[in-house]
């Protein structure tokens, strides 16, 4: 869902900005995997796969608040793919 939303938004950005945004997304993803992967692996090793999945869900759940805020403010399009609604302020 995140990648789809960003790809739709990036399609209207100028290429220089798009490259910067994609680079930051990629670096953030890599940092999250480096920092979170071993910790979640340790939870799985010590407890269980079910516990690791629960911890992962708990760590990722705050993003729903960010999406809700963006939708409320109108800064995140809820249009289906291919039906982009561009918001200008």
LOTIBA-39624 format. One record per atom (N, C-alpha, C, CB): z, y, x; residue in one letter. Coordinates in pm, whole numbers, padded with zeros to 5 digits, always signed. Each point is the difference from the previous one (the first is absolute). Glycine has a CB too. Example, Ala and Ser with C-alpha at 12.3 -4.5 7.8 and 13.67 -1.06 7.14 Angstrom:
REM LOTIBA-39624
+00780-00569+01319A +00000+00119-00089A +00000+00120+00090A +00125-00117-00189A -00197+00222+00154S +00006+00119+00082S +00073+00109-00077S -00215-00063+00118S 
//
This chain:
REM LOTIBA-39624
+00000-00118+00082X +00000+00118-00082X +00000+00125+00087X +00120-00126-00180X -00039+00128+00285X +00007+00116+00087X -00133+00022+00069X +00244-00039+00035X -00302-00067+00020X -00127+00014+00070X -00110+00047-00094X +00070-00180+00158X -00072+00130-00281X -00101+00040-00097X +00015+00148-00035X -00004-00234-00092X +00126+00278+00071X +00025+00141-00033X -00044+00089+00114X +00191-00066-00146X -00153+00031+00268X -00039+00082+00114X -00150-00003+00024X +00223-00044+00100X -00286-00070-00117X -00144-00005+00024X -00075+00087-00100X +00024-00231+00092X +00024+00235-00217X -00064+00087-00100X +00022+00147+00035X +00032-00176-00176X +00087+00209+00219X +00029+00139+00036X -00075+00041+00127X +00226-00021-00107X -00236-00070+00202X -00065+00033+00127X -00150+00017-00015X +00179-00124+00116X -00235+00069-00220X -00145+00012-00017X -00044+00143-00022X -00001-00228-00094X +00090+00316+00051X -00036+00140-00022X +00046+00091+00114X +00013-00043-00243X +00056-00009+00340X +00046+00080+00114X -00110+00015+00104X +00234-00078-00041X -00223+00184+00118X -00094+00015+00110X +00032-00105+00106X -00026+00249-00045X -00073-00286+00123X +00015-00114+00090X +00110+00020+00104X -00240-00047-00034X +00261+00168+00081X +00102+00024+00101X +00140-00026-00055X -00150+00170+00107X +00175-00123-00226X +00130-00023-00065X +00015-00147-00034X -00001+00233-00093X -00107-00294+00044X +00003-00141-00038X +00038-00086+00119X -00173+00042-00175X +00116-00014+00291X +00030-00077+00121X +00147+00013+00038X -00236+00032+00080X +00290+00088-00092X +00141+00022+00033X +00091-00075-00097X -00057+00225+00094X +00025-00218-00223X +00082-00069-00100X -00005-00151+00020X -00042+00188-00163X -00077-00242+00186X -00013-00144+00023X +00075-00043+00126X -00223+00003-00114X +00217+00079+00218X +00072-00031+00123X +00151-00002-00023X -00187+00103+00133X +00238-00004-00205X +00144+00004-00028X +00043-00116-00088X -00007+00248+00020X -00075-00285-00117X +00033-00115-00085X +00006-00127+00084X -00111+00111-00197X +00015-00126+00287X -00004-00119+00084X +00120-00006+00094X -00250+00003-00013X +00285+00112+00071X +00116+00003+00090X +00130-00026-00076X -00123+00160+00148X +00135-00105-00268X +00119-00024-00082X +00013-00148-00036X -00017+00233-00092X -00097-00294+00058X +00000-00142-00035X +00043-00084+00121X -00183+00041-00169X +00129-00008+00286X +00035-00075+00121X +00148+00016+00033X -00235+00030+00086X +00286+00091-00098X +00142+00023+00029X +00088-00078-00097X -00055+00228+00089X +00018-00228-00216X +00076-00076-00098X +00002-00149+00029X -00058+00173-00167X -00056-00225+00212X -00005-00143+00033X +00081-00031+00124X -00225-00013-00103X +00220+00103+00203X +00077-00022+00123X +00149+00009-00026X -00190+00093+00133X +00230+00005-00212X +00143+00020-00027X +00054-00098-00104X -00030+00241+00058X -00048-00266-00162X +00050-00081-00109X -00025-00149+00013X -00035+00195-00138X -00073-00233+00204X -00036-00142+00011X +00108-00086+00061X -00232+00073+00020X +00281-00037+00099X +00105-00083+00061X +00130-00002-00082X -00101+00052+00221X +00134+00061-00282X +00123+00005-00080X -00011-00092-00121X +00041+00235+00075X -00155-00229-00145X -00020-00088-00116X -00007-00146+00046X -00123+00185-00123X +00063-00209+00237X -00005-00135+00056X +00139-00053+00030X -00222+00050+00097X +00308+00037-00048X +00138-00041+00028X +00074-00035-00129X +00002+00147+00204X -00025-00068-00309X +00062-00031-00129X -00048-00136-00047X +00014+00245-00058X -00144-00271+00072X -00055-00129-00042X +00059-00115+00081X -00212+00114-00067X +00226-00094+00197X +00053-00106+00086X +00147-00029-00032X -00161+00069+00179X +00238+00036-00196X +00144-00015-00022X +00030-00047-00143X +00041+00180+00170X -00111-00124-00268X +00030-00030-00140X -00108-00090-00061X +00121+00219-00021X -00224-00158-00032X -00107-00078-00063X -00121+00089-00023X +00170-00151-00112X -00281+00088+00079X -00121+00075-00032X +00022+00085-00125X -00142-00180+00106X +00213+00125-00203X +00028+00075-00122X +00079+00127+00032X +00000-00215-00133X +00099+00206+00221X +00078+00118+00038X -00087+00102+00072X +00205-00143+00017X -00294+00096+00070X -00089+00090+00073X -00094+00073-00096X +00012-00150+00200X -00063+00079-00300X -00087+00063-00099X +00078+00103-00083X -00140-00209-00009X +00264+00180-00025X +00083+00094-00076X +00027+00126+00082X +00105-00192-00124X -00074+00175+00252X +00024+00115+00087X -00127+00084+00014X +00177-00130+00125X -00291+00063-00110X -00127+00072+00010X -00027+00080-00127X -00088-00178+00153X +00109+00118-00267X -00017+00071-00127X +00092+00120-00011X -00069-00214-00105X +00194+00196+00148X +00096+00110-00006X -00041+00114+00093X +00182-00164-00056X -00235+00129+00173X -00043+00104+00095X -00123+00074-00049X +00095-00136+00184X -00182+00068-00256X -00123+00063-00048X +00016+00069-00135X -00125-00172+00125X +00231+00145-00198X +00015+00054-00135X +00010+00153-00008X +00111-00212-00054X -00057+00284+00151X +00005+00146-00012X -00137+00067-00016X +00206-00009+00136X -00313-00058-00095X -00132+00059-00014X -00035+00023-00146X -00070-00111+00211X +00128+00033-00301X -00028+00021-00143X +00050+00137-00045X +00015-00248-00040X +00096+00295+00097X +00050+00134-00033X -00096+00107+00050X +00235-00086+00011X -00292+00065+00106X -00096+00096+00056X -00125+00004-00086X +00090-00041+00232X -00139-00076-00274X -00117-00004-00088X +00030+00067-00134X -00076-00212+00111X +00192+00186-00168X +00036+00061-00128X +00004+00152+00012X +00132-00205-00061X -00076+00255+00169X +00005+00145+00022X -00140+00058+00015X +00223-00027+00110X -00309-00040-00035X -00137+00049+00018X -00077+00000-00131X +00004-00085+00234X +00016-00017-00315X -00069-00006-00130X +00051+00110-00092X -00031-00249+00026X +00163+00271-00027X +00058+00105-00082X -00053+00138+00039X +00206-00140-00028X -00219+00163+00158X -00048+00129+00049X -00151+00015-00018X +00187+00002+00164X -00255-00112-00188X -00144+00007-00015X -00075-00002+00132X +00038+00125-00208X +00031-00165+00316X -00066-00004+00131X -00055-00138+00032X +00153+00179+00075X -00135-00273-00165X -00053-00134+00020X -00083-00037-00122X +00197-00066+00145X -00322+00035-00121X -00088-00035-00109X +00033-00141-00049X -00181+00150+00093X +00186-00165-00223X +00022-00132-00058X -00130-00055-00057X +00238+00062-00053X -00349+00005+00086X -00131-00046-00048X -00038-00130+00069X -00071+00239-00045X -00001-00328-00021X -00045-00124+00063X -00098+00029+00113X +00033-00121-00217X -00047+00025+00306X -00092+00015+00113X -00139+00036-00051X +00134-00165+00136X -00198+00257-00068X -00133+00043-00040X +00000+00111-00104X -00076-00228+00052X +00192+00258-00107X +00013+00105-00101X +00095+00108+00052X -00044-00166-00187X +00025+00210+00310X +00090+00094+00067X +00008+00132-00075X -00054-00108+00218X +00176+00155-00237X +00025+00131-00059X +00055+00087+00112X +00044-00096-00234X -00117+00198+00269X +00041+00088+00110X +00086+00111-00055X -00208-00053+00131X +00330+00065-00076X +00093+00103-00044X -00006+00114+00098X +00152-00169-00110X -00180+00289+00061X -00004+00118+00086X +00109+00095-00044X -00247-00026+00040X +00310+00087+00056X +00110+00093-00030X -00031+00134+00058X +00165-00186-00005X 
//
